[in-house]
Amino acid sequence: MTTPRRVPLARTPDEQAEEDAFLALYGAWAPMDPQTFAREMEGFGRPWWVVGGWAIEAATGYCREHEDTDVSILACDVPALVEFMRGRWHVWNNVGGVLHPLGDRWPTVEEPRSQLWLREHAAAPWIIDMPLTPDADGKWTNKFLADHVDEVENVTWVADDGIRYLLPEIVLFYKARLRRKKDEPDFEATLPTLTAERRAWMRKSLETVAPDHHWLERL
């Protein structure tokens, strides 16, 4: 089977400089692709789903380079994940750039909007980035729209590979506020795939957080 040729990741010089500084400070990354990470998650009894660029690729078929793999879980499920990974992967909590390991001393997170990073040991590269999703009594919540609360199954979809992904319009909504060059091709690839209803949701939602965003005129 031929591996698809990936479009190089588009970055501005400032974005590249920021990425280089990030790696110099926190260490190397060797991200697992979603299919490889799914094998590590076999048997985990709580929902998890892929977000970010890989979710756009799954929804559209647009193949570009990825600097990382972003996976999310509900914040209430962090203790279950830490126990599930015990003995295989060290789970660290990243709160605004400050890292500490989770385990017996810190079994869960205090900040449900923070991230988890996983690696095998201190000298190993990080393999996955988990931006946590705050939950409301076990339901998914939108980090930037307080009234958007739903069941995980209603804001995600399952691809033919059996992996659950965040809906592409929500992925783009999260990306939009960052206004990054690398997200423009993702928007162009996704726009033709969105139904009128999903475009309308994205437009209305984007107007609340970025009313001057240039994507609005395309929606």
N, C-alpha and C positions, 0 to 999 in steps of 0.2 A: 504494500500500500504506500503510495507516494505521499510524503509529508507536504502539506500545503506551504507555498512560499509566503512568508509573512511580510507585510508592509512595515518598513522601519518606523519606530516610534518617533513622532514629531515633537521636538522640544525646542524652546527658545534657549539662547545662551544662558539666561538667568535661571531657567528651570534646570538646565544641565548642571550649572554650578551648585545649585541647591541640592541636587541629587548627589553630586560628588562629595559635598560637605556632610551630607547625611550618612553616607557609607563610611566616611572617614571617622565619624563620631561613634556610630553604633555597630559597625562591623559588617561583614559580608552577608549577602543574601544568596540563596540557591533555591528559589521558589519551586515547590512542587506544582505541576499543572493540576487542574481539578480532578482529572481521572486518577492520577497517582494518589492525590490526597484522599479521594473517596475510598481507596482501599485501606488507608489508615483509619478511616472513620467507620468501617464496617462493624456493626454491633453497637454503635452509639445510639441509645434509645430516644434521643431528643432531636428536634428538627435542626438542620443546618442547611445553609444555602450559599451559593456563590454570588458575589456582587462585583461591581466594577467592570473593567474591560472584558474579562472572561465571560461575564453575563451578557454583554453586548455581542460578543462573538457567537455565543450559543444561540442567541435570538436571531441574528442576521446573517451569519456565515462570513462576516468580514474578519479576515485574519490579519492581525497586526502583531508586532512584538509586544510583550508584556514584561514590565519590570518587576512585577510581583503578582501574587495571587491573593485576592481578598475573599474571605469567607466569613459569614456572620452566624451568630447564634443569639438566642435571647439571653439577656444578662442574668436572668434567674437560673439559667442552666450552666453557669460557669463552674460551680462545685462538681456537677456531674461530669463535665469535660475534664477537669483537673484529675479526678479520680480515674476516669477512663484512660487518660494518657500516662498515668503513673507507671514508671519503669521503662517507658519508651521515649517520651518527649518531655522536656522541661517547658512548662507554661509560665510565661512572664506577663505581667500586667504593665502596660505602657499608659501612664496618665500624664498627658501633656509633655512627653519626652522623658519623664522620670520612670525608671524601670525597677520592678522588684519581682522576685519569683513567687509563684503561687504554690501552695502545698499545705503542710500541716500548720505552719505559722500563719499564713494568709490563705485560707481556703476559698475565698471569694473576693470580689472587687467591691470597693466603696463607691466607685464612679461608674454607673451603668453606661455612660457614653464613651468609655475608654476603649482601649484595644488590648488584645492578647497577641503575643508573639511566641512562636514555638521554635525550639531548636533541640538538638540531641544532647549536647553538652557545651561547656563553656568555650571550647575551641572550634565548635562547629558553626556553620552558617545558619541563619534564620531560614525557616522553610515555609512559613505561612503567616499572614497578617489577618487577624480577626477583629475588625471593627465591630464592637458589640452593639446589639440593638436593645435599647431599653424596652422593658415589657410592662404591660398594664394587666395584672392578674393573669399572666401567661399569654397575653395577646401581643402581637407585633405592634409597634408604634413607629410613626414617622418622626425622625429626629428634629425635623424642621417645620412640621405641621401638627400642632398640638391636637387637633380634632381628628387626625387620620389614625384610627386604631382599627385593627382588623385581625382576623385569623391568619396565621402564616400561610396557609394554603391559598388564601385569596390574593396575596400580593406576590406570590411566587408561581413558578411552573416547573414541571419536570420534563427534561429533555429525553431523547431516545437513549442516551447513555445512562439514564437512571438518576442523574444528578439534578438537584433542585436549584433553580436560579431565580434571582429577584427579577420582577417584571422590568423590561427595558426602559419604559417611560419613567419608572421610579429611579432607576440607575442614572438616567440622564438628568433628572431633577436634582439628585444629589451632586452630580458633577457640575451642573450649571453654575452654582454659586462660586466655584473655584476659578472659572474663566481661564482655563488652561488651553494652550495650543493643541496639546495631544488629544483633547476631548472633541475637537471639531470633526475629525473623520468619523468618530463614533456617532456623533449626531447625524451626520450626512448618511451614514449607513443605516441608521435606525429609523429615520423619519419616514421613508417610504413603506416601512413595515407596520406602522402604527395605524390602527383604525381611527375613524373620526372621533369616536368616544374617548380613546386613549390620548389623542392629540388635545382634545378639549380639556381633559383632566390635567395634562401637563401644562397647558397654557395657563389655566386658572391657578394652578399651584405655583407656577413660576412667577406669576404676577404678584404673589404675596411676599416673595422673598427677594426677587430681583426684577422689579418692574421696568427697568431700563435694559434688560438683557436682549442682545441682538437675535437670539433664537425666537423670540416671541413673534416677530413678523413672519417667520417661516411656519409657525404653528397656526 
